[in-house]
């Protein structure tokens, strides 16, 4: 009296069961879709297009970079934190005091619809903090080759 598991013959099933693999891939896809927006630094602003497409400064995406974003309603953000106008200068001074001189750069991202005076005001506050290197961020136009920015 011999009992066989499954009631069939003794051959192995060599077909791959893809259902668990598809389940895992869908879970990973959902996880990445949820986490990716959280990885974005700062506030989203619509940047003006630059005609000459200067080369992008790779330091702007670093975690310790100082990026001031100005929204169309005139609010100043450093990262995702709203800062009042009076808070910008001391905050920039504090963030850059321990950095070497070549890394003391402040990037300003002004929305395309922001008041020009708000951008100038941010530049003046950064200069009062003793920072001489200020980068104005623009979006690259598609379809043109990047050229080095004039020094």
Sine and cosine of phi, psi and omega as CSV:
sin_phi,cos_phi,sin_psi,cos_psi,sin_omega,cos_omega
0.00,0.00,1.00,-0.08,0.01,-1.00
-0.97,-0.25,0.66,-0.75,0.01,-1.00
-0.92,-0.38,0.75,-0.67,0.04,-1.00
-0.94,-0.35,0.71,-0.71,0.02,-1.00
-0.93,0.37,0.73,-0.68,0.05,-1.00
1.00,0.10,-0.16,0.99,0.08,-1.00
0.94,0.35,0.22,0.97,-0.05,-1.00
-0.90,-0.43,-0.34,-0.94,0.01,-1.00
-0.99,0.14,0.04,-1.00,-0.11,-0.99
-1.00,0.03,0.23,0.97,-0.02,-1.00
-0.98,0.19,0.51,-0.86,0.06,-1.00
-1.00,0.09,0.51,-0.86,0.05,-1.00
-1.00,0.02,0.91,-0.41,-0.07,-1.00
-0.99,-0.12,0.12,0.99,0.02,-1.00
-0.99,0.14,0.64,-0.77,0.01,-1.00
-1.00,0.09,0.75,-0.66,0.06,-1.00
-1.00,0.04,0.96,-0.27,-0.09,-1.00
-1.00,0.06,-0.16,0.99,-0.04,-1.00
-0.86,0.51,-0.73,0.68,0.04,-1.00
-0.89,0.45,-0.58,0.81,0.01,-1.00
-0.91,0.41,-0.67,0.75,0.03,-1.00
-0.91,0.43,-0.63,0.77,0.04,-1.00
-0.88,0.48,-0.69,0.72,-0.01,-1.00
-0.91,0.41,-0.68,0.73,0.01,-1.00
-0.89,0.46,-0.65,0.76,0.03,-1.00
-0.91,0.41,-0.63,0.77,0.04,-1.00
-0.90,0.43,-0.69,0.73,0.04,-1.00
-0.89,0.45,-0.65,0.76,0.03,-1.00
-0.87,0.49,-0.70,0.72,0.00,-1.00
-0.90,0.43,-0.67,0.75,0.01,-1.00
-0.88,0.48,-0.72,0.69,0.01,-1.00
-0.91,0.41,-0.58,0.81,0.02,-1.00
-0.92,0.39,-0.54,0.84,0.00,-1.00
-0.98,0.20,-0.63,0.78,-0.11,-0.99
-0.99,0.16,-0.54,0.84,-0.08,-1.00
-0.82,0.57,-0.72,0.70,0.04,-1.00
-0.90,0.44,-0.44,0.90,0.00,-1.00
-0.96,0.27,-0.34,0.94,-0.01,-1.00
-0.98,0.19,-0.25,0.97,-0.03,-1.00
-0.93,0.38,0.73,-0.68,0.02,-1.00
-1.00,-0.02,0.62,-0.78,0.12,-0.99
0.97,0.23,-0.32,-0.95,-0.09,-1.00
-0.95,-0.31,0.58,-0.81,0.00,-1.00
-0.99,0.15,0.82,-0.57,0.08,-1.00
-0.76,-0.65,0.50,-0.86,0.07,-1.00
-0.99,0.12,0.93,-0.38,-0.08,-1.00
-1.00,0.09,0.54,-0.84,0.10,-0.99
-0.92,0.39,0.46,-0.89,0.01,-1.00
-1.00,0.09,0.65,-0.76,0.02,-1.00
-0.98,-0.22,0.75,-0.66,-0.06,-1.00
-0.97,0.26,-0.55,0.83,-0.08,-1.00
-1.00,-0.02,-0.15,0.99,0.00,-1.00
0.76,0.65,0.93,0.37,0.03,-1.00
-0.91,0.40,0.32,-0.95,0.03,-1.00
-0.92,0.39,0.62,-0.79,-0.03,-1.00
-0.97,0.22,0.69,-0.72,0.07,-1.00
-0.98,0.18,0.88,-0.47,-0.07,-1.00
-0.94,0.35,-0.28,0.96,-0.02,-1.00
-0.96,0.29,-0.30,0.95,-0.08,-1.00
-0.91,0.40,-0.44,0.90,-0.04,-1.00
-1.00,-0.04,-0.01,1.00,0.01,-1.00
-0.95,0.32,0.47,-0.88,-0.07,-1.00
-0.88,0.48,-0.57,0.82,-0.08,-1.00
-1.00,-0.09,0.16,0.99,0.04,-1.00
-0.96,0.29,0.54,-0.84,0.04,-1.00
-0.99,-0.16,0.93,-0.36,-0.01,-1.00
-0.85,-0.52,0.88,-0.47,0.06,-1.00
-0.99,-0.15,0.87,-0.49,0.04,-1.00
-0.97,-0.25,0.69,-0.72,0.01,-1.00
-0.88,-0.48,0.87,-0.49,-0.05,-1.00
-1.00,0.05,0.27,-0.96,-0.03,-1.00
-0.85,0.52,-0.44,0.90,0.01,-1.00
-1.00,0.09,0.11,0.99,0.11,-0.99
1.00,0.06,0.21,0.98,0.02,-1.00
-1.00,0.07,0.59,-0.81,0.01,-1.00
-0.98,-0.21,0.72,-0.70,0.04,-1.00
-0.81,-0.59,0.65,-0.76,0.23,-0.97
-0.88,-0.48,0.92,-0.39,-0.19,-0.98
0.94,0.35,-0.81,-0.58,0.05,-1.00
-0.95,-0.31,0.13,0.99,-0.04,-1.00
-1.00,-0.07,0.78,-0.63,0.07,-1.00
-0.97,0.26,0.73,-0.68,0.04,-1.00
-0.84,-0.54,0.67,-0.74,0.12,-0.99
-0.96,0.28,0.34,-0.94,-0.02,-1.00
-0.82,0.57,-0.66,0.75,-0.03,-1.00
-0.94,0.35,-0.35,0.94,-0.04,-1.00
-1.00,0.06,-0.28,0.96,-0.10,-0.99
-0.89,0.46,-0.79,0.62,-0.08,-1.00
-0.87,0.49,-0.79,0.61,0.00,-1.00
-0.91,0.41,-0.54,0.84,-0.01,-1.00
-0.93,0.37,-0.67,0.74,0.04,-1.00
-0.91,0.42,-0.69,0.73,0.04,-1.00
-0.85,0.53,-0.71,0.71,-0.03,-1.00
-0.91,0.42,-0.66,0.75,-0.05,-1.00
-0.94,0.34,-0.51,0.86,-0.11,-0.99
-0.97,-0.25,-0.01,1.00,-0.11,-0.99
-0.91,0.42,-0.53,0.85,-0.06,-1.00
-0.99,-0.12,0.04,1.00,-0.02,-1.00
-1.00,0.04,0.50,-0.86,0.10,-1.00
-0.91,0.41,0.38,-0.92,-0.12,-0.99
-0.84,0.54,-0.61,0.79,-0.03,-1.00
-0.94,0.34,-0.27,0.96,0.03,-1.00
-0.98,-0.22,0.08,1.00,0.02,-1.00
-1.00,0.06,0.98,0.21,-0.02,-1.00
-0.80,-0.60,0.67,-0.74,0.10,-1.00
-0.89,-0.45,0.77,-0.64,0.03,-1.00
-0.98,-0.21,0.69,-0.72,0.01,-1.00
-0.89,-0.46,0.85,-0.52,0.03,-1.00
-0.94,-0.35,0.98,-0.20,0.03,-1.00
-0.99,-0.17,0.76,-0.65,0.05,-1.00
-0.86,0.52,0.47,-0.88,-0.03,-1.00
-0.89,0.46,-0.41,0.91,-0.02,-1.00
-0.98,-0.18,0.15,0.99,-0.05,-1.00
-0.98,0.20,0.50,-0.87,0.06,-1.00
-0.90,0.44,0.74,-0.67,-0.02,-1.00
-0.85,0.53,-0.56,0.83,0.00,-1.00
-0.89,0.46,-0.54,0.84,0.02,-1.00
-0.92,0.39,-0.60,0.80,0.03,-1.00
-0.93,0.36,-0.70,0.72,0.02,-1.00
-0.89,0.46,-0.65,0.76,0.03,-1.00
-0.89,0.46,-0.67,0.75,0.04,-1.00
-0.90,0.45,-0.66,0.75,0.03,-1.00
-0.88,0.47,-0.69,0.72,0.01,-1.00
-0.90,0.44,-0.64,0.77,0.02,-1.00
-0.92,0.40,-0.62,0.79,0.04,-1.00
-0.92,0.39,-0.64,0.77,0.04,-1.00
-0.91,0.42,-0.61,0.79,0.05,-1.00
-0.90,0.44,-0.42,0.91,0.04,-1.00
-0.98,0.21,-0.04,1.00,0.04,-1.00
1.00,-0.03,0.20,0.98,-0.01,-1.00
-1.00,-0.09,0.81,-0.58,-0.02,-1.00
-0.97,-0.22,-0.30,0.95,0.01,-1.00
-0.99,-0.13,0.94,-0.35,-0.02,-1.00
-0.80,-0.60,0.78,-0.62,0.02,-1.00
-0.94,-0.33,0.80,-0.59,0.10,-0.99
-1.00,-0.08,0.84,-0.54,-0.12,-0.99
-1.00,-0.01,0.76,-0.65,0.08,-1.00
-0.77,-0.64,0.39,-0.92,0.01,-1.00
-1.00,0.04,0.62,-0.79,0.02,-1.00
-0.96,0.27,0.65,-0.76,0.12,-0.99
-0.98,0.20,0.64,-0.77,-0.01,-1.00
-0.97,0.24,0.55,-0.83,0.15,-0.99
1.00,-0.01,-0.13,0.99,0.03,-1.00
-0.94,-0.33,0.51,-0.86,0.04,-1.00
-0.98,0.21,0.65,-0.76,-0.01,-1.00
-0.95,0.30,0.67,-0.74,0.06,-1.00
-0.88,-0.48,0.52,-0.86,0.01,-1.00
-0.89,0.46,0.63,-0.78,0.04,-1.00
-0.95,0.31,0.59,-0.81,0.02,-1.00
-0.91,0.42,0.60,-0.80,-0.05,-1.00
-0.99,0.11,0.00,0.00,0.00,0.00
